Amino acid sequence: MTIYTGPVFEMARTQFAIIADHLEIPHDERARLLYPKRAITVSVPIHMDDGRTEVFQGYRVQHHLTLGPTKGGTRFSPDLDIGEVAALAIWMSWKCALAGLPYGGAKGGVACNPRTLSMRELEAVSRRYMQEMIPFVSPQTDVMAPDMGTNEQVMAWFMDTYSVHQGHAVTEIVTGKPVAIGGTVGRREATGRGVAYLVGRACDTIGLKSQNATAIVQGFGNVGSVAAYTLAARHGLTITGVSDHTAAYYDPAGLDIAAIEKHVAANVTLAGYSAEAAIDPAELLLQPCDVLVPAALERVITADNAARIRCRILAEGANGPTTPDADAILDQRNDEIFIIPDILANAGGVIVSYFEWVQDLQQLFWSETEVNTRLETLLEGAYQQVARRARADGVSNRTAAMAIGVEKVRAGKRLRGLFP
């Protein structure tokens, strides 16, 4: 029996079981590697604008602290549950280990819809959630970051709440903050830039000329919008499809990304941008393209559509966009589709979060050029590790990436031992 349930956690558990079998990890070691060290559930009561008192449920899962403090985003989403949070924390562990960061994985959030909250209500939820987390977090224990439904402003409220409790500014308690209060330049764009960099490396690997290539980006939030812009502006790809939770658009001749960004800046979402290019969001994933970037939610590539995806590179900007059943189908198409798995593809965000934490601890800040150069250095190292492992073992990139991450965490646990 376990408190962790739901389809997202079952997906993470299945993925781990596959890797554990591949690595021949003894069964008596597996539970310690998989299950989180700590899970916190709190009530988040706030005064609503209409005078009511509303109580939201908040969560934080810290997967392991073997290699350093835990690190992970904080998600505000109406359907959030402890199983989803635990799965995201587990994936973050393998991601940090693959990138060589001194972190374990964590994740947290509040089950609320930030779109329906006023700014005052959002601040109240943010501050109360952090207040409830104070006994369990610190710069040496657990460092939060933004995720779906949160942003730089929420991180500023988190930092201020924690700092007021400590009696002095503690900038290193969260990352993804505004630059004016200890954030780092390049953090907001880091995940999308990382996706685009790795797509460029994948193009080199398979001999695809990016200037003649097309891309579809599912999800036009922080990750997807930056990835789309960078793929077009830096690598010369033509963006033929984009979507968010309100609309999807596809034009084989190419979409005007600058015009779309201007529309989103004015209207928040993609809805209303175009009637001519509108397409069913489910069908967008199935349109022909050279590069497909799922950059929205988990479990969008399933056994139902995996055989019908028509791309040469699949770059997983989101966490867990491909189910294990879909993965089995894609494995059969390994010669057709080059997969950049999520724990590699979207690692840019946590890498630059690490840079922010280091800069805050040292009180020595870097230029954006230095941040981006260091980001590409770490991504390149991780990419080469995965490529070498996949070739040497004759396995998929996902298996190679996860095997590297799991092995590093396992080695740390074995070296430190088990406290009596």
C-alpha positions, 0 to 999 in steps of 0.5 A: 500500500502507498499514498502515491496513486494516479496515472502519472505516478503509475507512469513514473513507477513503470518507467523506473521498473523498466530501468531497474530491470535493465540495470538488474537492480536487486528488488530489495534496493528498488523501493528505496530508490523509487519512493520519496524521502518525504511528502508534506500535505498542508491546508492553505486557507485564505480570505477570498475577495468576496469575504469567504474563507477558502481552503486549498490543499498544498503538497511538497514531495522531496524525493531524496537528499542523497546528493544535496538539497532537493530542487523542483518547481511549484505548480498551481493547478486545479487537478493537482494531487500527491501522486502527480507531485511525487512522479514529477519529483522522481523525474526531477531526481533522474534529471538532476543526476543526468545533468550532474547537478548536486540535487535530489528531485522535489516538486510541490504545489497547490490544488487551485486554478490561478486563472480564477484568482485575483492578484490579491488572492494569488498572493495570499495562496502563495504566501500561506503555502510558503508559510506552511512549508517553512519547517521543511525547506531551506537553501540547504534542504529544498529549493523551490522554483516556478512551474505551471501556474506560477511565475517570477512574481510568485517566487518573489512572494515565496522569497519574501515570506521566508525572508521575513520569517528568518529576519533577513533576505534569503535570496537562495531559498527559491530560484526563478525570481525577478532579476532585481531581487537575486534572480539570474538573467536567462532563467525564464528562457532557459528551458526553451533555449535548452530544448532548441539547443538539443534539437540543433544537436539532434539535427547534427546527429541525424544529418537534418539541415535545420534551415530546411526543417519544420517544427510543431510546438504543442504548448505555447507557455514559457517553454514552448514559446521560447523554444518556438522562437529560438528554433526559428530565429537561431536555427532557421526552422519553420514553425508550422504548428502551435497550440495552448489550452485554448487553441491550436493552429497549423499551416504547412507554409509556416506560421508568423511566430512574431505575430503570434507572440504579439497576439499572446502578449496582448490577449494572454492566450492563443485563442482568436489568433486565426480562423483559417489556420485553426485545427483540432488540438489532438490532430496537431500532434499528428501533422507531418513535421521534422521536429515535434515538441510536446511542451505542455502536459504529461501523457499526451503521446499515448498508445492511441497516437504513437504509431501515427506521429510523423516527425523525425525528432521528438523533443520532450519539452514537457515532463512525462509527455510520452506514456510507457505504452507509447514508448514501446511503440516508439521503440519499434520506430527507433530508426524513424524517430530520434527521441530527446527524452524529457529528463534531457530535453527540458533540463535547461530550466533546472540547470540555470536554476542551479546557476541562480542558486550558486550566484545567490550563495556567492553573491556574485552574478554572471552575464547572460552570455556566461549563463547561456555558455555554461548552460550549453556546456552542461547540456552538451555533456549530458547529450554526449553521455546519453548518445554514448550510452545508447550506442554502447548498450544498444538501447533507446535514448530514454533508457540511456538517459534514465539509466545514467540518472538512476545509476548516479542516485543509486551510487550515492545511496550505496556510498552513504549507506543506510542509517541504522 
